[in-house]
Amino acid sequence: MPRRAPRTVLDRMRTPSGIPGFLKTASVCALIAGLLSPLAPAAASETATGQATAAANDHCGNQCSDILPPGQNGNATLAQILLNQAFGTQPEHAEDQLGPYADLAKGYPGLTNDKINTFFNDASFGVPADQIASSLKPAGRSDVTIVRDKKTGVPHITGTTRYGTEFGAGYAAAQDRLWLMDVFRHVGRGQLTSFAGGAPSNQGLEQQFWRHAPYTEADLQAQIDNAVATNGERGRQALADVKAYLDGINSYIDASDSGRTFPGEYVLTGHKDSVTNAGTIEHFKITDLVALASVIGALFGAGGGGEVNNALSLMAAQEKYGVAEGTKVWESFRMRNDPEAVLTQHEGSFPYGTKPADPQGTALPDAGSVQPEPLVYDRTGSATTAGATGASGEAAKTATSSARRGMSNALVVSGKHTASGHPVAVFGPQTGYFAPQLLLLQEIQGPGISARGASFAGLSMYVELGRGQDYAWSATTSGQDIIDSYAVELCQDDYHYLYRGTCTPMEKIEQKNAWKPTTADGTAAGSYTMRVWRTKYGPVEYRATVGGKKVAYTTLRSSFLHEADSIIGFQMLNDPDYVKGPDTFQKAVQHINYTFNWFYADSEHTAYYNSGDNPVRATGVDAEFPAWARPAYEWRGWDPATNTADYTPPSAHPNSIDQDYYVSWNNKQARDYTTAPWGNGSVHRGNLLEDRVKKLVQQGGVTRAALVKAMADAGLADLRAEDVLPELLKVVNSSPVTDPAVAAAVSRLQAWAAAGGKRTETAAGSKKYADADAIRILDAWWPLLVKAEFEPGLGSGLYAAMTANLPVDESPSAAHGPTGSHAGSSFQYGWWSYVDKDLRAVLGEQVKGPLARTYCGDGSLGACRDTLVSTLKAAAGKTAAQVYPGDDVCAAGDQWCADSINHRTLGGIKHGKIGWQNRPTYQQVVEFTSHR
């Protein structure tokens, strides 16, 4: 079946058919001409006569760089949108970082330090006088100036007062991302369809996130009040900063409304009239930012979940093998603490989420009793279509899985192993590819703030990932388990439950949405109600019976009702008077309750810390499975009124200073530290970084260019080809290959593996892969061989349950991740470790932490070889059109296009595809030369 790429918000706008009939051809040109006149006042308000911004205490010595495609400018007027849709023209700075970002894929082999900024931006503080494109004092204020540079249009905000600085940050954010900010505040509130249209993808998006954080307005305000009340002077400063930031956003809204330079999407979605200017762009309020933060936290910083799915697969294993053997089999696939897993922290033990010796309070469901809790009710109109209900199903599946798309990577090398003697870091978050991008770049200089880097649009009162005066920091998603499932026993009816012995009503939270067709989204009128039932133990996710008793399975997250708390940590990271070295860096990120791995580098030191509010669980509770909602099995010190508990101390989190090197690609953090997602075994994409960086460190003299090359090389590698294909071919070649079709396939695969197993173009811009046949064969072979290797031994029921816990494959062309296919990030989840360990066992090689049984050929090398040969022959016979069936972006059989990165439109501007790279979206390259 052809894959369909998700289409969100304004992705339905396409040229030429996507432009409504009355806007086509000559009328488009006439309308554009009529709309261009409002652009002049905006241009006049920003002059290039300002002076160079000061390079405030910059200790990077011109050795800090960054990149964030497609471009800084994420706002476009209606005229600019229509020009883009009709002729492909781009607003200034809308995609000028896309080309350099894409070019690294073919340009990295010859990279030297002096060529880094061919592919990255200079991330030094300030703007040279001859590079100033504009200088603006927003709203005529005398205490802040926004200077934008000629090359990228990044805002450099300099304030003389704290209020003015934050006002400027809000104003600049709205200049660059107002429409996107508006979209995501509505996503966080579960109101996207009413705001932007009822496309099935919009329905799925709001459903996916609202079920994680079904907050009332009072809940959002309470988060702010709590963050202020519990953090003293820093809390009060954060509140003042946010209010000034909001004032800046709203000032821009007013200015763009009166000047008619607001984003054109407001017209296309029916919120503004292009002729009369009637309509309103709602001002932002403080609770909007909490709603926005809840989306980001759910997407990138909330590890855990999946306990009910775990229970189902355990029960399937026990049904097949018996309780003792089935549990052993299940644990071997779970790989909680695999001895062959790549680790970010090399030394020490940090027990968390380990299997208890004597499990207590586990509440496994009765077989066949589990039913997902409905979210959507009262569908009307287009909400009843198959596309709409299908989107709801996918949203539910994504929301309830532990396989959260972490993405992001980091490579950090101590100065002991670099050419200069100073640490070198290449790191950044892999946040998907959107147009406009979720992140924005900025430099902020003001009282108590000195930083440049990336922030999520609408939350950019501080730089969230970037550099300070003499240090830089970044993060990857860690995924340790801060989400637990509880079985609450029902009483009276399906909407009352026992809470500490008292029959207690569930709280009903509803969001009613309705939409009608607009120019941007022609989806027919429709409506529905989203309904969540909340308990003290969190929202209801499933219903079932346990021992014949009716229960609801709930989801309790330690960061639930606490997304706003992390603002203090980000405030500290921006404060040069607070962060003065690795120790204070670690203390700052301890205030961030999202599940992240944090990395640090200055001119002398490197550091690492794993953040998140890790709850202290009751003795005997196994976090892998649902527990009874009873005091004996609750988090220790848990207060349901505030959803606070006792948390593991900072020393119990993986943390380190000045390790030889750090790598992270959402792999296991440290020994005995269990992460919620499955798949942290002998083969993980983290190995692609580990192998390359370890080799560099052994050689010594590491440079920025060398570390970028290691990252880029790993970013083109096919994990299966590099780390599993050798074992596959060893089994296949254990006897002579006599079938001509199989022999030809083996020859192609061997040649590809010998060349490095990368998915790379024959030449820059060719849009054709070298080793294209081998790549096609492996893409076709992998799902066939995994099924043939494991399903006979596991049985179809257990195999299906295990694949629900961990997908079989995640090749670049697969539909996965927060943006579906064409999302770049690949090889995070798959059965590579299972295949690797199983084949090594069949070959008689040593395996640490083996699977409980041998599956390929039931342990017989000859039978295993027959399985692999037959599936390889079938794979080799598949055409490119069968392997790459095409979608809304690519024609069937177009291999390069199937892998390509396509920026998902969240607004009216679209961009061209770029070649595949498995790489951070925003990325820094840093090497500081001095320290304060």
N, C-alpha and C positions, 0 to 999 in steps of 0.2 A: 504494500500500500504506500503511495507517495507520502513523504513527510510534508507536513505543513509547518512552516515557521510561524511562531506566535506573532500576532499583529496587535500592537497595543496603541491606544489613544488615537493618534493621527496616522498610524501606519497604513490605514485604509486609503489615504490620499495617494493616488498614483497618476502619473502623466503618460499618455494623454487622457486615458479613460477615467482617471480619478478626479479630474476637474469637471465639475458639473457643466452641463451643456451651455448654460448662459455665460460661462466664464472661458469658453474655448476660443482659440485662434485670435481673430482680430479683436474680439471683445476683451480678451486677456490683456492685449497690448494697450488698449484704450484705458482699461481700468488701472493698469500699472502706472500709466502716464498720469492719470488723475490722482493717484495715491502718493506719488513721489514728492509732492510739494511739502508735506509735513516734515520731511526728513531734514530740511535745511536748518530749522531752529535748533534741533538737537546737535547737529554738527557744529553750529556756531557756539554752542554753550561750552564746548570743550576745545581749548586752544592748545597749541604746541609751543607756547611761549614760556612755559614754566621752566624752572631751573632744575638741574639734576638733583634727584633725591639722594640723600646722604647714604653712603654705604656704612650703616650704623654698626660699628664694632664687628665687622665681618672677618672672621678668622679662617675662612675657607680658601683664601689665596687663589681665587678663580678656579677652584677644583670641585665645585658643587654644580651638578647638572640635574635636570628633571625633564619629564615629558608627560603630556596628558592629551591624547587624541580624543576627538578629532580637532578641537580648537577651543579657545577660551570663550568666544562669543556664542552663547546659546540662546540669544533672543533674536527675533527677526520680525520686522513689520510685515503687514499684509502684502505690501508691494514686493518685499524681498522673498516672501514665501512663494508668491505667484511666479516671480522670475525663476526661482529655483525649480518649481514644478514644471514650468513651461520650457525652460532653456538650460537648466542645470547650473545656473550661476550661483555662486556662494556669497553670502554676506562676508564682509571683512572679518578675518580671524575666526571664521566658523570651522575651517578644516586645515589650517596651515600647519598643524602639528601631526596631521595624519600621514603625510608623505614621509617625513623623517622617521616616524615610528615604524612604518611599513618597510622602509628601505633597509633597516638594520638586518632583516632576515637574509639578505644577500650581501650586505656590506660588512658584516662583523668579522669574517675571516682575516681581513687585512687591517683590523682596527688597531690604532695606536692612541695614546693619550691625547695627542694634539688633534685627533679627528673625532673625539667623542661628541663634541657639540655640532657635528654634522648630523647626528641622529638624536641629539638631546638639546634642550635649552640651557643657556647659561643661567644658573640659579643663584648667582651672587646677589647680595642685597643692593638695592638702589637701581637707578637708571642713569646711564651717562647722558649728559646734556644733549648730545647730538642724536640720541636714540629716543627722545621723548616724542611720542605721537600726540599726546593730549595731556592737559592738566586742568583739573576741575575742582572747584570748591563746592561740594554738593549743597544745594539749597542756600547758596550764598554764605555758608558758614566760614568763619575765619580760623577755626581750630582744627580743620582737617583738609587735606588735599589728596585727591586721587589722581595719580600719574599713571598713564598707560604707555608701554613701550611699543616701538614700531614693529618689532619682529613678531610678537605674539599677542599683543593687546592685553597682557596680564595687568591687573590693577596693583599698584604699589601705593598702599594707604598709609599716610603719615599724619598723625594727630598730635596736637600739643596738649589736649586734655583727654582723659579716658573716655568721657562721653563722646567727644568728637571723633575719636578713633573708631569706636564701635558704631557710631552713626555712619561713618564712611564705609565700614565693612558691610553693613546692611544695604546701603545704597548701591555699592559696587556689586554685591551679590544679585540684587534685583536687576541691575543693568544687564547682567550676564545670564541669569537663570530664572527670571520671574515666572515664566510659564511652567517650567519644570517644578519649581517650588510649589506652585499652586496645585499642580497635578498630584504631587506626593503628599501634600497636607490632606488632600481629599482621599488618597489611597489609605493613609493612616486612620482616617475617620470612617472608612468604609463607604465613601460617597463618590467614588470615581465615576460610576456610570451616570449618575445624575449631573455630574459636572462636565464630563468629556464625551459621553455617548455610551450606548449599550452594546458595543461590539463584544462578542463572546470573550475575547481576550481581556477586555476591561473588566468584565464580570469575574473572570477567573482571578485576575490580579487583586481586586478588592476583597474577594472572598478568602484568598490565600493569607493575606496579611491581617484582615480584621479578626479572623478566628484566633490569631495569636494574641491580639491585644484589643479585645472588645471593651473599650473604655467609654465611660460616660464623661461629660464635660467636667463633672465634679471630680472624677478620677484623675483627669489630666491636670486640673488645678491643684489637687492634693499632692501630686508629684512635685510640682514647683514649690509649694509651701514646705514640704518635707525637706527638699534639697537645701532650701534656704535655712530652715530652722536647725538643721543638724550639722551645718558646716561653718558656723560662726561668721567671721569677717569675710572669708572667701565665699561663703554662700550669699552674703549680702552683696558682695561685689559682682558675683555671677548674675544675680537678679538685675542689678543696675546695668550690667553689660548687655543683657538680653533686651531690656527695655530700650536702650539706646540703639541697639541693632534693629529692633522692630521699627523704631522711629525712622531709621534710615530707609528700610524697605518701603514703608508707607509713604515716605516723602517722594521716593522714586515713582511709586504708583500714581501719586497725584500729579507729579510733573509729566509723566509719560501720557497720562490721560488728557491733561489740558493741552499738551503739545501734540497729541495724537501719534505718539511714537511707541505706544505699547505693543507687546507681541501680537502678531496678526492672528494667532490661534484663538484669541478671545473673540474675534469676528467670526472665524470659521466654525466655532462651536456655539455661536448664538448669544454670547455674553455681551458683545458690543456691536453697534451698528456702524458700518464703514462710512455711511453717508452723513448721518445725523450725530454720530458719536454717542447716541443714547446707550444706556446700559451701565453696569457697574463692575469694576474690579474690586472685589472685597479686600479691605485692609486685613493684614495679618494680625493675629493676636497671640499672646504668649502660649496659649494651649495648643495652637497650631504647630508650634515647634516641637512640643512633646509628642504630638501625633506623628509628625515627620520622623522624630527620633525612634519611635516604636517600629517603624518600617525598617529603618537601617539596622536596628538592633536585632530584629527578627531575621533579617536577610543574612547578616554577616557575623553576628556576635551572640548567638543563643544556642549553645551546644546542648545536645541531649534529645530526649524523646524516643519514640519507637518502641517503648516497653511492651505494648500490646502485640506488635508484630513479632518482637522477640519471643514472647510467650507462645504465639502460634507456631513459630518454627521449632521451638523446643518441644512442644507437644507433638508435633509431627515426627520429630526425631525419636521421641520416646515411644510413640505408637509403632514405629517401624522396628526399633531395636530393643525395646524395653527401657525402663526408667534409667537404670545405671548406664548401660551402653549408649542409649540415646543421648543422655546428658553429656557423656564423654565425647560423642561425635559432635554435638552442638558446640561444646566449648572449643573443640579443635578448629571449627570453622569461625567461631567468634574472634579468636586471636586477641584476647584481652591484653595479654602481655607477651607478645611473641618475641622470643630471644633473637630472631633474625631481623627484626624491624629496625629501620633507620631511625636514629634518635637526634633531636636537636641538641639536647644536653647530654654530653658524653659520660659524665660521672655522676654518681649519687643515685639514691633511690627515693622516690616521692610517691608513696602508696596513696592511691585515690581510686575509688570505683572498683577495687579488687574484689574477687569472689570471696564471700565470707565462708569460714570453715563450717559454720552451722547456720545455714540460712533460716531466717525467721520472718513471719508475716507475709510471705509471698501469696498473692491472690491470683492464681492462674484461672482462666475462664473455663467453663464447661465446654467440651468439644461442640463446635457448631453453633455456639450461642452468641458470638460476637457480632454486633451490628454497629456500623459507624453512625454517629449522631448526625442527623440532618442539620444543615446550616440554612438552606434556602427554602422558603415557604411562599405560598400564595403567588406563584408565577402567573404573569399575564403576558399576552402579546409575544414579542420576539424572545422573551425569557423562557418560553416553553419549547423552543426549537432544539433539535438534536445538537447543534453547535453550542448552544448555551449550556445544556445539561452536561455535555462532554467536557466543557471548560470547567464546570463545577467539580466534576470527578477528578480531573487532573489537579485542580487546586487543592482538593482534600488530600489526595495522595502525596503531593509535595509537602503540605503543611504537617502531616503526621509522620513523616519519615525522619529517621535519625541521620540519613545521608544528606546533610545540608551542604550546599556548595560553598566550600570555604575559599578556594582559590587563593591567590596571593603567594608571593614567595620572598625569601630573603637570603642573601649571601653576605656574610660579614667575616672579615679576616683580621686577626690581631696584627698590630704593628710589628710583632716579632717575626712575621713572615712576609712582610711587604718590602718593596724596593726602597721606599722612603723612610721606613720605620714608623710611619703613621698608619693607623687602621684604615681599611678601605671597606666600603659597603655598597652593595647594589641591592636595593630592596623597594618593595611597593605592593599595594593592594591590587588584586585582580577583581575588579568590581563589575565585570561585564562591559558590553559596548553599546552605548546608547547615544542618541542624538536628540537633544544635547546630552552631554555626559553627566552622570550623577554627581561627579566631583567637579570642583572648580579650583583653579589656581589663584593665589593671592600672596601678597606680602603685606604684613601689618606691622607698623612701627608706631608705638605710642607709650604713654606711661604704663609700665608694668607688662608690656607686650612687645616682643621682638622675634618675629618668625616669618618664614616663607614656606609655602607648601600647598597641600590640597586639603579641602574640606568638603563635606557633603553639602550640596546646595540647600540653603535654608537653615543650616547649622554652622555657618562660617563666621560666627563671632570670634572663634579661635581657629588657628591652623590645627588640623587634627592629625596630619601625617606630613612631616616635613623637616625643616631645619631651623635651629636657633642661631645665636651668634657664634657659638663654637661647638655645636653638637647637632646631630641629626637623629631622627627616630622614625620607625615605621612599624607596621603590624601585619601579622597573618592571622587568619581565623584558626583557633585552636581546637574547638569542638569538645572539650571535656564536658561531662554531664552535669548540667545545672537544672535539668528538667526531670521531674519524677512523675510517675503515674500512680494514682491512688484509686482503690476500689471502694467507693462509698456505697454502703448498704442502703437500699431504698426502703421507705416506710410510707404508709398512708396511700401514696400513689407514685407515679413515675417522676414527680417533681418535688418530692420531699426526701430527705436523706437523714441518716443518723449522724449527728455531729456530737461526739463526746457524750453519747447516751441520750441525746435529745432529738426528737424528730423536728427537722428544720427545713423550711421552704427554700428551694433554689431561687436565685435571683434571675429574672428574665431580662436580658438586654437585647434590644431590637434596633435595627437600622432599616428603614424603608426607603427604597430607591426607585425612581421612575425616570424614564428617558424618552426622547423623541428624536426623529431624524434631524441632522444638521448638515451643513455643507461638508464638514470634516468627516462625519460618521453617518452614513445613510441607514444604519440599522433601524428597522421599524420600531415603533413605539412599544414599550414594554415596561414591566415593573416586577419587583419581588421584595420580599422581606427577609433579611438575614436575622436569625435568632440564635442566641447563645444562652445556655443555662449555666450560670456561675454558682459555684459552691465555695466554701471556705478553702477547699483543696484545689481551687482553680476551675476553669471551664470544663464542661462535660465534653468528652471526645468520642467515647463509645458507650454502648450498653451491652450487658451480657448477664449471664448467671454464673455464680461461683458456688459450687456445692449445692446447686438448686436455688440459691438465694439471688434475687434480682439486685444487680449493682449497676452503677454508672462508673465508668473509668474516667477520671479527671486528669488534667495536666497542670502540674504546679511548677512554675519557673521561678528561680530565685530573683530574676530581674523583673518579674511581673510587678507592675505598679512602681517600678524604680528605674525606668529608662533615663529619667532626667538626672539621676545621681551622678552619672559619669562626667558631667560638665566640669566638676571640680578638678578631675585629673587632667582634662584638656587645658583648663585654665593654667594649671601648674606647668604644663609642658611649654606653654608660651611665655612663661615668666622667667626672664634671665636672672632675676634675683633669687629664684627658687632652684632651678636646675643648674647645678654647677659641676656635676660629675655623675658617674654611674650610680652612686648610692641615692642621690636625690632624684635621679631619673626613675629608679625602681620604686621609690616612695610615691612619686607622682602617679605612675600607672597603677599602683595598688588602689587608687581611688576610682578606677574604671571597672565597672562590673560586667562589661561585655567579655565574652570568652575569646581573648586574643593572645597571641604571642607577640611580645613587644621587643624590639631590637634597638640598640643605641650604639653610636660611634662618635667619638671626639678625636682630638689629635693624639691622645695617649691611651684611651681605654675603649673597650667594647663591653656591652652588657646585654642581658636577656632577662625577661620576666614574663611569666604566664599569668594573665589577669583573669578575673571573674570571681563572683561570689559563690564559692564552692560550699554547699551546705554540709554540715556535719550530720551524717545519717545515724539513725539508731543502730546499735550493735546488732548484727545479724541481718540487716536489710540489704538485699541484693538490688542495686540500682538498675540492673538489667531488666527487671520484671516489675509488674504492678505490685504494690503493697496494700495491705488493708488500711483503710483510713481510720486508724485507732491511735490513741495517744502513744502507745508503746512503740509504734512504727513511724511516728512523725519525725521530721527534722528536729534535732535537739535545739531547744530554746526558741522554737517557732512561735511567733505571734501572728495569728491569722488576721488580726485587725490591720496590721501594717505590712504583712508578708515579709517579716524579717526573721532571722534565725541566727544560730551560731554558725560561723563560717570558719573554714580551715585557715590557720594563720599564714601570713606571707611566707614564712620559712618552709611551709609544707607545699608551696607552689614551686614548680621548676623555676630555678633562678640561678644566674651565674654572672660573674664578672671576669672578663679577660680570658675566656676559653680560647684555644688556638684558632678556632673558626666556628661559625654557626651556619647551619643551613635549615631552612624551613620551607616546606611546600605542603602544609597541612598534614604533615606526618606526625608520628608519635613524638610527644615532647620529651619524655624521660622514662627511665626504667620504672616499672610498677605504676605508672600514671596512665590510667585507662581513659581513652577517648570514646565518645558515644558512637561515632560512625564505625561501621565494620571496614575491614580491609587493611589494617595496619600490620602487614606481614612482611614476608621476605622480599617482595617486589612492590615498590610504591614509587610514585613519581618523585618523591624526595630522594630516591637513590640516584636519579639523574643529576641532581645537584651535588649530592654527597660524593659521588665518584669523581666528578670534575674538580670540585673545590679541594678535596683531600689530595688529589694529585698535584694541584697548584701549590698547596701548602708544603708538601713534601719537597717540591722543587725549590721553593723559596723565591723571594724577589717578586711577590705578587704586585701587580699594578692595577689601576682602575680599568684599563683596557682589557687586561687579562681576565678580570672578574666579569666584566660585561660580556666578553666572548664566551665564558663558561655558561653564563645565564642564557645567552642567545642560542648557543649550541644545544643546551638542554631543551630550550623552547621549541626546537624543530625536531626533536627526537621522538620516535614512536617507542613508547615504553615497552610494548610487547616485543618489538623487533630487537631492542637492545638487551632486554633482560630475560625474555622467555623463549624467543625464537631459537636461540642456540640449543636449548634442551629439546625443543620440538624436533629440530632437524637431527639431533643426535639419536633420538628414538627412530625417526623415519629412516635414517641411514644405518641403523643397526643391522640391516640386511640389504643386499643390493636392490636398487629401485629399477624394476624392469618395465613398468608401464610408461610409455613415452610421454603421456600427458602429465603424469606425476613427476617424472624425471625433469621435464621442462620447468615445471613449477618449482621444484626444489632448486634447480640451477638459478632461477631468477631470485628466489628468496636468499640463497647463499650469497649471491653477488650483492644484493642490497644490504644484507647484514655486514658483509665485509667492507662496504662503503660507509658504514656508520648507522644504517637504519633510520635515516632522517627523511622527513617529508619536505623536500625542498625543490624549488623550481629549477628547470634546466638552465635558465638565465633569468635575470631580473626582468619581470614583466611578461615572461613567456606564458604564464598561466598553464603550464604543463609541468608535471612532476618528472624529475629524473626517477628511474626505477618505478614508473607508473604501474606496470603490470604486477610487480611484486607487492606494491602497496595495495592494489586492488585484490590480489589473492589473499593477503593477510586479513584485510577488512572483511572479506567473505568467509574466510576460514575460521576466524576466532569464535564467533557464536556457534558455528557448527561443531567445532571440536570440543568446546566446553560442554555442550549438551550431550554429545556422544560419549564424552569421557566420564561425566558424573551422573547423568540421569539414570542409566541402568543400575548403578549401585545404590543411589539414594532412593530411587523410585520417583515417579512423577509428582506425587504430593509433596514430599520433602524437598525435592528439587525446586518446585514452584515456591515453597515457603522460604527457602534460602535465597532465591533470586529476588524475593520481595525485600529481604534484608540488605542485599548487596547486588546491584545490577551486574550483569555478566561483562559488559563492555562499555567504554566511554571513548570511542574514537572521535576525532575531530568532526566527522560528518554526522555524528549521532545527535539526536534532539535531546539536549540535557541542559541543566544549569538554569539560572534565573532568567536568561534571555532565550532559552530554547536552543535550536541549532544555530550554527554560525556565531557561536559565542566565544570561540578561542579556547577557553579553558577545557582541558581534556585529560584523560587518564587519572582522574582523581579516585574514581570508584570502579572496581572491576575484579574479576576472578583471577588476576595474574598471579597472586601468591598461591592460590589453591592449585593452579596448573603447575606452577614451578615446583612446589613441594611434592605434589603427587608424582610428577615425572621423575624427579630426582630419586624418589623412593623406588619407583619402578626400575630405574637404572642402577640401583644399589648404592647410590651416593649418600653421604651423611646429610641428615636433615635435622636441624634443631627445631623443636616445636613442631613435629610432624602432624599431619592429619591423623585422626584416629584409625582410619582405614585407608587402604590403597584402592583407588577407583579405576584408573585407566587399565582396561583389559583385566580387571579384577586382580591386578598385581602381576600379570604375565606380560613380559616384555614383547613377546610375539603378538599376543592379542592386542596389546596397547598400540603396537605399530600398525596393525591392521586397521584399528579404529582411526588413527591419524591419517593413514594413507587414503582410506576411503573418503574421509571428510575433505582432505586436501584435493582429491580428484574432483569432488563435487564443487568445491570452491573455485578451482581453476576454470571450471566450465561456466561459471557465472559471468555474464557480460557486465560491462561497466554500467549499463542502464539498469541492470538488476541490482547491482551493489549500491548504486547511487541513483535512486529512483526519481529524483527531482522534487522540487517544492516551489513555493511562491517566488523564490529568488533565483533558482538554478534549473536549467534543463536537465532531463534525465541523462545520465552518463557523463556529465561534466564533473570529473573528479576534483579538480582544483577548486571549482566553484562550490562543490559540496562541502569542502573543508573551510572555505573562505570565511573571514570575519565580516559581518555585516552589522553596521550600527543600527539598532532598533530605533525607529523614529518615535520619540515621545513628544514631538512637535512637528512643525510643518516643513522643516529642512531635512533633506535626505543626502546621504553621502555614498560614494562608490565603495565597492567591496575591496578588501585588501587580502593578501595572502595569509594563510594560517600561521600564527605564532602562539605558543603556549606560554604566556608572558603577562606580567602585571599590566593593568591598564594605566595606572599612574606609577611612575618609576623614578627613583633617585639614584644618582651615582655620586658618592661623596668621599672626600678625603681632606680632612682639615689639617692645616699646616701649623696652627698654633692654638693656644688656649689662654683664656683670661687669667 
